[in-house]
Amino acid sequence: MEIEQYIVSDDAALVDMVLGGDNHAFEHLFDRYGGALHQIYLGRTGGNSDDTNDLIQEIFVKAYLKLDSYDRRYAFGQWIYTIARNTFIDYVRKRRDDLSIDNTRGEYIRQPVSQTLNPEESIINVQQRRQIEENLEKMSSKYRRLIELRFFNDLSYEEIAEQLKLPLGTVKTQIHRARTQLCDYITKSGM
């Protein structure tokens, strides 16, 4: 296939080519998203290019292995950024577990992680937030409040239980139901 055909193909067409055995198409998907992801994670790893390169490689290996599960109702960019976000969360957890302890003060030694979004992430976040808010409006006020407390305010289950004066088990069950309902709305809206 001519290189121009890869360049003008949309993401879904490139995915189809990869699933059909054309690995050059995956290289073009990598080229489209790898640079932006590299910039994001270079900042978030405190400029550590080795960790950044490892993260990018892990993201695209996961994407390649899960490519057959890509849902074409969603933008490929959203899908790869979701994999990237989850991979970074795993990286942070692993780093936290591997941190050395300074015996004199008993504190963890940490490198600062940049929380700054690049322009692409900001646009995706604004679009996703708007779509989520539209779906939240469809929910009962009780479920909407639980989603907001848990996922927008980042409160723990315990904090929510205390704030709403509800048993912890009730909060967990209701948040699970609220999340399921929100996911159903999102799926039906084609977000």
N, C-alpha and C positions, 0 to 999 in steps of 0.2 A: 504494500500500500504506500502511496506517495505521502510524504510528510505533511503536505498541505491538507490532506484529508483528515489527518489526526487533529491538526490545528483548528480546523473549522467545525469539527464534530463537537456536539454538546456532550456534557458529562454522561448523560444516560446512554448515548450511543457508544461512548468510550467504554462504559461499564459492560455493555453488551459485547463489544469486541473482546474485552478481557475474558469474559465468561466463555466466549467462543474460542479462546486459546491464544489470542493476540496479546502477548506481553508488552509489546511496544505501546499499546494503548494505555497500559497502566503507567508506563513511564511518563506519558503526557498528563495523566491525572496527577501524578506526583509533581510534575513541573508546575501545574496550575496551582497547587495548594501547598507544596513543600516549602517554598520561600516564605510565604506569609506565616505558616506555622513556625518556621525556624525563627523568624523575627519575634514572634510572640513569646516563645519559650526561651530564647536567648535572654530576654529581659527577666523572665520569671525565674530563671535558674541563677540569677545574679551574674550573668555574663559567662557562665561555664559552658564553653562550646562542646566539650566532651559529653556532658550530660544532655545538652540540647540535641546533639546529633544522635545520641542513643534514644532519646524520646521520639524524635522524628522517625527514626528507623522502626521503633516499636509501633508507633501509630500506623505506619503504612503496612507493616507486616500484618497487624490486626485487621486493617481495612482489606487487605488482599485476601486474607483467610476468611473473612466474613462477607466478601463482596456479593455472594449469592443471596445474602439476607438483606441487601440494600433495597429499601422500599422507594420506588420511583415517585410516589406521591410527595416525597420530600426532596428538597434540593440536596444534591450531593454534598455541597459545601456544609450544610447543616449537619449532615450525617458524619462527615469526616471531622468536623469540629467537635461533635459530641464524643466521638472516639478519642479525640485529642484531649478534651477536658477530663474524661474519665481516666485516661492514661496518666495525665498530670496529677490527678488526685491520688492515684496509686503511688506515683513517684514521691509525692509529698509524704504520704503515710510511711513509705519505706524509709525515706530520709529521717523521719521523726524516730522511727524504730532504731535506725543505725547511728543516731547522733551520739557523739562522745559526751561524757559528763566531766565537767571541770570539778575535780574532787575538792578544791579549796572552797568553792562557793556552792557546789551542788546545783549549778545551773546548766542548762543545755546551751551548746554553742550552735548558733544558727546563722545562716546567710540570709540576708533579706531577699524576699521574693517580690518582684514587681507585680502590682495588681493593675497596672495601666493597660487598658484595652487599646488595640490598634484600631484604625478607622473601620476595617472590615468587621471586626468583632462588634464594634459599637453599632453599626448598621444592623447586623444580624440580631443583636440584643434588642434594639428598638423594635424591629419587626416582630420578633418572637414575643416580646413583652406586650405589644399591642394585641396580637392574636390571643395570647393567654388572657389578657384583661377582658377581651370580648367573650371568651369562653367562661371566665369567672362570673360574668354578669348573668349567665344562664343558671348558675348554681344557687342553691338555697343560701341565705345569709349565714347560717350556721357553718356550712361547709366552706363557704368563701372565706369566712373569718379564720377558720383553722388553716386553710392553705396559706393565707397571708401571714399568719403568725409563724408557721413552720418554715415556709420556703422564701418569703420575702423579708421577714424580720429575723430569720435564722434562730428562732427560739427552740430550745430543746423540748422534748415531750414533757419533761418534768416542769419546765418553766410555764408551758402552756397549761398544764394541769393546775398549777398553782394560780396562774392568772385567771383562769376560767372557773376555778374552784370545782373541778371535776376529778374523779378518780383517774389515775394514770392509765389503767387498762381501757377505760372509756375513750380517753384522748387518742390512744394508739389506734383503736378500732375505728373511730370516727375519721381520723386523718387518713387511714387506709381507704375507707369508703369514699372520702372526698377526693383523694388522689385518683382512685379508680374512675369516679364520675368525671373528673377533669380530663383524664386520658381518653375516655369515651368521647367526650365533646371534641377534643383535639383531633381524634381520629376521624370523626364524622365531618369535621370542618376542613379536613385535608391539609392541616397545618404542617 
